[in-house]
Amino acid sequence: MTKVYSKSPDVVFRKIADEFVLVPIRKNAADLESIYALNEVGGRIWELIDGHRTTVEIHKTIADEFDVTPDEAEEDLQNFVKSLAETGSIKES
């Protein structure tokens, strides 16, 4: 869990009220069929991915900020990062 990820410049993140949304942008147009709604934890993980923080640092922040066990935070982080990587929303730095 010591990997560092950076966000794709082809993805736009917006917080709308209490909801977090990722929108892939292709050729100056939003791919409306691939909009991702994130829960609060997913939105916070997205905010923490900055190309500098390791997944260990992100894990610690999530475990500290949310009412989850360290094991739950690690599992959620690994699953979420895997999903983001599969969609091309992030890449390993």
Buried (B, 14 or more C-beta within 10 A) or exposed (E): EEEBBEBBEEBBBEEEEEEBBBBBEEEEEEEEEBEBEBEEBBBBBBBBBBEEBBBBBBBBBBBEEEEBEEEBBBEBBEEBBEEBBEBEBBEEE
